Amino acid sequence: METEPTAQGQGVLPAGLGEAIRTTAEDIAAVLRTAADTGLPVPRSEWTVGEAAAHLAQANELMADIAAGRARPYGDGTPPGLAAANARALDAFPERGAAPLAEMITDQAAAFLRAIDERAPDDVLDTPLGPMDPAVLGSYLLTHMLGHGYDLAQALRRPHMIDRARVELTLPFMITAMPRVVDPAAVKGLSARFTVRLWGGARFGVTVADDVVHTTARPVERPDCTILTEPVAFLLLGLGRCDPWRAIAGGRALSWGRKPWLGPRFPLLFTAP
């Protein structure tokens, strides 16, 4: 895998990921600093802007600690367990001010990049969603920031920071995490093979059988359903920020194959952590 050893955090991260982490944290901080009132509600969430920003700051610190090899048990690895851990962490952390939280978000992203520089590419790190190598952990951090950064941008009516290049850098985490966030009721009795394609490039495969999901970084052979999505729509669908039917109606997602009707069902097989 191509790397950029000259940039901070790039010795073990895929090319461009370290820079994407840094600039995404800065973009989120810039959005947050425009907030005159951090008590505003976040769309599709029970959190306020201040609570979402506090969660991001805490999560970046958690990721930096994990990258540094400091044990940080957090939840039980399931979406409900993570939600409960998030609630406990927010209760214990009263800061809701835009400026200090913006600074913490960028500082902890930088701390992550410094720490990850000290890792070997094949290190195994314990994360809230199971063991990951440094490259997947970096992708996890970027994905998490983009999801909540989008929420903050929506709440504050500012442009969001998700683009095609950053979405492609989230794929290592998304492919790793999918089997770990399956909705058991949604996959029960389902047998299907999916190829997922992003406009203009990346693709991967997902197989559902015996109530278990398996993912691969390559397309599957003889898929039942091929899904093609615009990259930003893919990430928003994967993180539960977009309704599948709205994406289809807007021309940002389509599916074909022997079972094309499985396309809109695909995002619903997973519970966004």
C-alpha positions in Angstrom: 0.0 0.0 0.0 1.4 3.4 -1.0 2.4 5.6 1.9 3.7 9.1 2.5 6.5 8.7 5.1 7.4 12.4 5.0 4.1 13.7 6.4 3.1 13.4 10.0 1.0 10.3 10.6 1.8 9.0 7.1 4.5 6.4 7.9 1.8 3.7 8.5 -1.3 5.4 7.1 -2.5 5.1 3.5 -1.4 8.0 1.3 -3.5 11.1 2.0 -5.1 9.8 5.2 -3.0 11.8 7.7 -3.6 15.0 5.8 -7.3 14.2 5.6 -7.5 13.7 9.4 -5.7 17.0 10.0 -7.7 19.1 7.6 -11.0 17.5 8.6 -10.4 18.4 12.2 -9.5 22.0 11.2 -12.7 22.2 9.0 -14.9 21.0 11.9 -13.2 23.5 14.2 -13.9 26.3 11.8 -17.6 25.3 11.5 -17.9 25.1 15.3 -16.3 28.5 15.9 -19.2 30.1 14.0 -21.7 28.8 16.7 -23.2 31.7 18.6 -25.3 29.2 20.6 -24.1 25.6 21.2 -27.5 24.8 22.6 -28.9 24.5 19.1 -30.3 21.0 18.3 -28.5 18.7 15.9 -30.8 17.4 13.2 -31.8 13.7 13.6 -30.1 13.6 17.0 -30.9 14.0 20.6 -27.7 16.0 21.1 -27.2 19.8 20.9 -24.3 21.3 19.0 -22.3 21.6 22.3 -22.9 17.9 23.1 -22.0 16.7 19.6 -18.8 18.8 19.7 -17.9 17.5 23.2 -18.4 14.0 22.0 -16.1 14.6 19.0 -13.4 16.1 21.3 -13.6 13.2 23.6 -13.6 10.7 20.7 -10.5 12.3 19.2 -8.8 12.0 22.6 -9.8 8.4 22.9 -8.4 7.6 19.4 -5.1 9.4 20.3 -4.8 7.3 23.5 -5.5 4.1 21.5 -2.9 5.1 19.0 -0.4 5.7 21.8 -1.1 2.2 23.2 -3.0 3.3 26.3 -5.8 1.0 27.2 -9.2 2.7 27.0 -12.1 0.3 27.4 -15.2 1.9 25.9 -18.5 0.1 25.6 -19.0 -3.5 24.7 -18.4 -3.3 20.9 -22.1 -3.1 20.0 -23.9 0.1 18.8 -26.1 0.1 21.9 -23.0 -0.3 24.1 -21.2 2.5 22.4 -24.3 4.8 22.8 -24.4 4.0 26.5 -20.6 4.7 26.8 -21.1 8.0 24.9 -23.8 9.1 27.3 -21.7 8.3 30.4 -18.7 10.1 28.9 -20.7 13.3 28.1 -22.2 13.3 31.6 -18.7 13.3 33.1 -17.5 16.1 30.7 -19.3 19.5 31.2 -17.5 21.6 28.6 -19.9 22.9 25.9 -18.1 26.0 24.7 -17.4 26.3 21.0 -13.9 27.7 21.2 -12.4 25.3 23.7 -14.0 22.3 22.0 -12.8 23.4 18.6 -9.2 23.6 20.0 -9.5 20.2 21.6 -10.8 18.6 18.4 -7.7 19.8 16.4 -5.2 19.2 19.3 -6.3 15.6 19.7 -6.3 14.9 16.0 -2.7 16.1 16.0 -1.9 14.0 19.0 -3.3 11.0 17.1 -1.1 11.6 14.2 2.0 12.0 16.4 1.1 8.7 18.2 0.4 6.7 15.1 3.8 7.7 13.7 5.3 5.5 16.4 3.3 2.4 15.4 4.3 -0.4 13.1 2.0 -1.1 10.2 1.1 -4.6 11.5 0.4 -3.5 15.1 -2.9 -4.6 16.5 -4.8 -2.0 18.5 -7.9 -2.5 20.7 -10.7 -0.1 19.6 -14.4 0.3 20.6 -15.2 -1.8 17.5 -12.6 -4.5 17.9 -9.0 -5.0 16.9 -7.6 -2.8 14.1 -4.3 -2.1 12.5 -3.1 1.6 12.5 -4.4 2.2 8.9 -7.9 1.1 9.7 -7.8 3.0 13.0 -6.9 6.2 11.1 -9.8 5.5 8.7 -12.1 5.0 11.7 -11.1 8.4 13.2 -11.7 10.1 9.8 -15.1 8.4 9.4 -16.2 9.4 12.9 -15.1 13.0 12.4 -16.8 13.3 9.0 -20.1 11.9 10.4 -20.3 14.3 13.3 -18.7 17.1 11.4 -21.6 16.8 8.9 -24.1 17.0 11.8 -22.5 20.2 13.1 -22.5 21.7 9.6 -26.1 20.9 9.2 -27.1 22.3 12.6 -25.1 25.5 12.0 -26.1 25.8 8.3 -22.6 25.7 7.1 -21.1 23.8 4.2 -20.1 20.2 5.2 -16.6 18.8 4.7 -17.4 15.5 3.1 -15.9 15.0 -0.4 -15.0 12.1 -2.7 -11.4 11.9 -1.7 -12.2 11.7 2.0 -14.9 9.2 1.5 -12.6 6.8 -0.3 -10.2 7.0 2.7 -13.1 5.8 5.0 -13.5 2.5 3.1 -10.9 0.5 5.1 -12.9 1.2 8.3 -16.3 0.8 6.6 -15.4 -2.6 5.2 -13.9 -3.7 8.5 -16.8 -2.4 10.6 -19.8 -3.6 8.6 -19.7 -7.2 10.0 -19.5 -5.7 13.5 -22.5 -3.5 13.3 -25.0 -5.8 11.6 -28.7 -5.6 12.6 -29.5 -9.3 13.4 -33.2 -8.9 12.6 -32.4 -7.3 9.2 -30.1 -10.1 8.0 -32.0 -13.0 9.5 -32.8 -15.5 6.7 -31.2 -13.3 4.0 -28.8 -14.9 1.5 -27.3 -12.3 -0.9 -24.1 -11.2 -2.6 -23.5 -7.5 -3.1 -21.0 -5.5 -5.0 -20.9 -1.9 -3.9 -19.3 0.7 -6.3 -18.6 4.4 -5.8 -18.9 6.7 -8.7 -15.5 6.9 -10.5 -13.5 4.2 -8.7 -13.6 2.2 -5.4 -15.6 -0.9 -5.0 -16.0 -3.8 -2.5 -18.0 -6.9 -1.9 -20.5 -8.0 0.8 -21.9 -11.4 1.3 -24.8 -12.3 3.6 -25.3 -15.9 4.5 -26.5 -17.8 7.6 -27.3 -14.5 9.4 -23.6 -13.4 9.1 -22.0 -10.7 7.0 -18.6 -11.0 5.3 -16.9 -8.2 3.5 -14.0 -8.1 1.0 -12.0 -5.2 -0.5 -12.8 -6.7 -4.0 -16.1 -7.1 -5.8 -17.8 -10.5 -5.3 -18.3 -12.9 -8.2 -21.8 -13.2 -9.6 -23.4 -10.6 -7.3 -27.2 -10.7 -6.8 -27.2 -6.9 -6.5 -24.8 -4.3 -7.7 -25.1 -0.9 -6.0 -23.7 2.3 -7.5 -23.6 5.4 -5.4 -22.3 8.9 -5.4 -19.5 8.9 -2.8 -20.9 11.5 -0.4 -24.3 9.7 -0.5 -22.5 6.4 0.2 -21.0 7.7 3.4 -24.2 9.4 4.5 -26.2 6.2 3.9 -23.6 4.2 5.7 -23.7 6.5 8.8 -27.5 6.6 8.8 -27.6 10.3 7.8 -29.6 9.7 4.6 -32.7 7.8 3.7 -32.0 5.2 0.9 -35.2 6.1 -1.0 -34.2 9.8 -1.0 -30.8 8.9 -2.4 -32.4 6.9 -5.1 -35.0 9.5 -5.9 -32.2 12.1 -6.2 -30.2 9.9 -8.6 -27.4 9.5 -6.1 -27.8 5.7 -5.8 -29.0 2.9 -8.1 -29.0 -0.9 -8.2 -29.2 -3.6 -10.7 -28.7 -7.4 -11.1 -30.8 -10.5 -10.4 -32.2 -8.9 -7.2 -32.1 -5.1 -7.7 -34.7 -4.6 -5.0 -32.1 -5.5 -2.4 -30.3 -2.2 -3.1 -32.5 0.1 -0.9 -32.5 -2.6 1.8 -28.7 -2.8 1.9 -28.0 0.2 4.2 -30.7 -1.1 6.6 -28.7 -4.2 7.3 -26.5 -2.2 9.6 -26.9 -0.1 12.7 -24.6 3.0 12.5 -22.5 3.1 15.8 
